[in-house]
């Protein structure tokens, strides 16, 4: 069953768009990885770990230095207290954490509530676990959680709810009121929650990140995922983690030990140093840089005819393309690569039930150097000037 379900998911859209961008020489604003390195101090810490002999298998749940810093981070930033040795587990990226959580916590036949549009790793790992996804749609332009729709998705087989805030791809940051709706439903129905908070430090002025585990009744039923890749701009290092109550983390660990056992020891050592020494001033500086990039890209997209939804968090901008074309998102994204030399992600693949919602949208990433965004803007403006009149709104 799981193999057939995975086959139905096909090839990741990220692979296709990145391949087309490379083949056509397009500016790649599709896949969400920075085209710059993070702080040199963190690279230096990795080099020191490599040269210092930290090159063998580490503790499966994460190097003691790393899990201790993760526990301190959760306490310092969000006021959540976790035991470093039993309530923290580190992975080869948060994506492995998603898989370990699904495999460790679900039984075949369980149902999992997903909010669409969703990260495409969620339904894939639900399928791997032999479970079934039940979908609740977050609808444009506000992408808010609808309590009636959420309750309608539940059945007697519902076991878990997956929550992602700050939300990729919409850029929404769920309000306390929305999180409390989710919390009430989870408590009433005795559901587990898997809360993907990898963009926790990329929240712009006017919004506030609140961890789901901080809401009433959720500490004991929530596994929270995060990642240093987004925060420190080392996505290729694949350092992620989960925090949660010891009984749930023990289940996640049972799966993790047979997936990767442990992740790259020197990189975990380096990220322990990063979490220890990169504090509020670093996070403030990162957010200021991304605010400027967000505003620049949003302004450019408006200028050339898109209707962008200004993100409250993450480093993505979701846009309505109907002012430019009646095509679906996949066709338009492919044509944008050919005609403008700019790659974006067609987000209909992030929907299961309401694909038409995604067919009118595109997602652009702004986790890029200023020079990259400038070149993308130059190409988009040139494309807009030479477009045939009949294609203009």
N, C-alpha and C positions, 0 to 999 in steps of 0.2 A: 504493500500500500504506500509506504513512504517513498519508494523509488518512483512509482507512477506519479505521485503528487509532486515530487521534485522535478521530474521530467516535464510536467505541465508548466512549471515556472519558467523554463527556457533559460537563455543566456542573460546574464545581468546587463541591464541597459547601460550601466557605467562602463562595462567592457566595450560595448558597441560604440558608444559616443567617443570614448577616449581613442579607440582604434581609428575611427573616421577622422577625428581631429588630427591625429598623428599623420595619417595618410595624406590629408589635404593641406597640412600646414596651418591649421586653424588655431586661433587662440582658444585654449581649453578652459572655459568657464563652466564645464559640466561637472566633473568629479570633484568632490569636496576635499581637496588636499592643497596646502599652501605650496607655492612655487618658490619658497624661501625657507631657510633654516631657522630654527628657534635659537635661543640664547647660546652664545659660545661657551658660557660657563657650564652648561649642561653637557655639551659635547666634550668639554674638558673632563667632566666627571666620568663620562663613559670611557674616555681614553685611559684615565687613571685606573678605572676598574679593570679594563682589559690588561693593562700593564702590571696591575697589582695582583694578578692571579685569580680574579673572580670569573673563571671561564668554565666551570663545571656545573653540573646540575645543582640547582638551588632548592630550597624548601618548596614543596609543591604548591602550597597556598601563597607563596610569595616570600621573598627575603624578609627576615625580621625587621631590618631597617626600613624597608618599603611599607610593610603593613602597619608598622608603628606610625609612620608619617601619614599614611592614609587615615588612620584612626584620629590622629591629631588634626588633620585637615577637616574632617567631618565635624569635630567638636568646635574647632576655631571658626569655621565659616558658617556652619548651620546649626550649631548647638546640639548635635546628635552624638551620643556617646556609644562607642562600640569597643568591644574587647579586641585588641589587635590580633591575637593569636587564634581566636575562635569565631570571630564575627566579620572577618575581612578575608577575601580571597582575590589574589591577583592572577591575571590571565595574559595570554598572547593577544591583547587587544580586547576592547569591549565586545566586539562581534563574537569572539570565542566565549565570552561571558554570557551572551545571549543564548548561544547553543548549549552551554553547560547548564544554564538555568532551566531551559526547556527540557533537556534530556534528564536532568536530575530531579525535577519537580513534577513532571507530567507523566500520566499513564496513557497508554493507547486508548483512544475513545474519549479522552477529556476534550473539553472545548475551551478555547482561549479567545477573549475579546480583544480585538485590535481596533484602534482608531485609524481610519483612512483619511487622507493619504498617509502611508506608512513607509518606514525604511524597509526595503525589500528583503532584508535579512530576517524579519519577523515571520512572515508566512513560510519561508524556507525552513526555518528551524522548528516551527510548529509541525510542519510536515515530517521532518526528521524524527520528531518525537512520537509520531503516529497519532497526533491530536488533530483537531479540526478548528479552523479559525471562524469566529463569528465577528462580523464587521459593523462598526458604527462610523458613519460618515461625518466628518467635520467639513461644513460647507462654506464656500467663499461667500462674501468677502471676510467674514469675521472668524471662521474656523473655530467656533465655540462648541463646548461639550453640551449636548442636549440630553437632559436627564431622561426624558421619555424614551428617546431612541436608544439610550444606553440600557434602560431596564427592559426594553422590548427585545434586546439581543440576548438576554440571559435565558438559560434553560436549566433543567436539573443537572445537566452534565457540565455546566460552566465551572471551571476550576481556577482560572487565572485571568487577570486583566493586565495588558501591557500598556503602559503610559509613557509618553515621550514628551517631556517639557524641560527646556525649550524645544519646540517641535520642528523637526525636519520632515517635510520641506516647507511648511507654511511660514515658519518664523514666529509663530505664536508662542507666548509664554502664558501658561494657564494661570488664571487668577486663583486666589484662595477659595473663592466661592465654587469654582469648577472643581478644584482638588477636593473640596469637602463633599461635593456630590459623589465623586468617585469613591472617596473614603466611606461615605454612608452605605453605598451599594456593596462595597467589599465587606464591610463589617456585618451588614444584614445578611448577606449570602455566604459568609465565611469563605471569601475568595482570597487567594494570594495575589499580590501585585508585583509585577516586574517593572521597575521605574527606570527608564533610560534617561539619564541626566548628563550626558556627555558634554553638552553645551552650557553647563551650569554657570560658567564664568563669562559667557558671551551673551549678556543681557543688557540691552540699551536703556538709556534714560527713559523714564516713564513706565517701565515694567520692573518686576521684582521676582527673582527665582525663589520659590518655596519648595523644599523637598517634600515629596509625597509622604515619606516616612515620618515627617514632623506633624502630620495631621492626626486628629484623635483616632485611636484604635489601629493605627497603621504601622507603628514601630515593629510590632510582633508578626506582621504578615507581609512586609515589603522587602524585596531584594532590590537594592539601588545600584545601578551601574554607572560608572563614569570612566574617563579616559584622560591620560595626560597628552594624548595625540592632539586633541583639539586645543587644549589650554596652552601647551608649550610648543606647538607647531612641529612635532616630530611624529607625524602619522605613520611613517614607515617603521618606527620602532615597535609599534603594536604593544603598548603597555596600558592595560585596562584593569579594572577591579570591580568587585561587588562588596557591598556592606549589607548586613542584615542580621536577623536573630540567628543564633548559633544552630538551631535545628534545621533551618532552611539553608544556611551556608554549608552545613555538612552535606546536604543532598547535592548542592551545586558542586562541591569539591569532589564528590564521588564520581561525577561525570568528567570533571576537569582532569582528574588524574589519568583518565584513559583517553583523553583528547590530545593534550600536549604534555601532560604531567607537570611541567613547569615552563616558564617562558625564558627569554634570553637573560641570563644572570647579570652580565655587566650593564645592560640597559635598565634592569630593575634597580640596580645599585645607583645608577645615574639619576633616575627619576626620584629615588628617595632623597637625594641631595637637592633636586629641584623643588620638591614639595617642602623641604625644610627651609630653604633659603629664599625662594621666590614668593614674596608676600604680597600685601595689598598694593604696594606701589607698582609691582610688576603687572598685576591684574588690571589696575587702573590704566596703565600705559597701553596694554594690549587692547583694552576696550576703546580707548581714544583713537587708536589707529584704525580699528575696525569700524568705528562710527564714521570716520571720514571716508573710508572705502565704500561703506554701505550707501552713504548719501551721494557720493559721486556716481555709483552705478545706478541707483534709483533715478537720479536726475537724467542720466544718459538714456536709460530705457524709456523714460517718459518722452524725452526729446525725439526719439526715433519712432514713436507710435505705440509702444507697449503701455499697458496699464498695470504698473507694479503695485503689489501689496507691501507696504513698508514693514520689514520684519522687526519684531520686538526683541528677537534673540536669534542665535545661530549665525552662520555666515553665508546664508542663502537668501535670494530674492525670488519670490514666486510672482509671475506676471500673467495677466490675461492677454492673449494674443489676438482676440477677435477684432480689435481695431486695425489689424494689419492683414488678416487672412481668415478665410472660412475653412482652411485646412485643419486636419487633426494635428495634434502636437507632434507625433512622430514624423509625419511628412514634413511639417514646417521646420522641425529641428534639423532634419537632414538637409533641407534646402538652405537653411541659414548657414550651415557649414560650407556648402558649395558656393553660395552667392555672396555671403558676407565674410566668410572665413572666421566665424565665431561659433563655438560649440556650447550648447546648453543641454539640459536633461529634459526630455519629454516626460512629464510626471503621471501620465495615465497608467503607467506600470505600477505606480504606488497605490492604485485603487483596485479593489476586487469587486465591489458591488456597484459603485457609482462611477464607472469609467468615463462617462460623458463629462463629469466634473473636471477630470484631468485633461481631457482632449483639447480643452481651450486654454491650457496653461503651459508655461515653460518655467524651468528653474535655472537660475544663474548663480554661480558661486563667486563671492568677492574676497575669498581668502588668497589673494594674489598680490604681487608687488604692484606698486603704483604704475610702473612702466607697463606691466601687463594689462592693467585696466585701462590705461591711456590708449594702448594699441587697440584693444577691443572697442573702445569708444570711437576711435578714428575709423575703424573698419565699419562699424555699425552706421555711423553718420554718412560715410561714403556709399554704403549700400542703400540707405534711405533716399539719398539724392538721386540715385540712378534707377530706382524701382519704377517699373511701368506705371503710368497714371492709373490704369484700371485696378491696380492692386492696392492703391492708396485708399485710406478711409475717406 
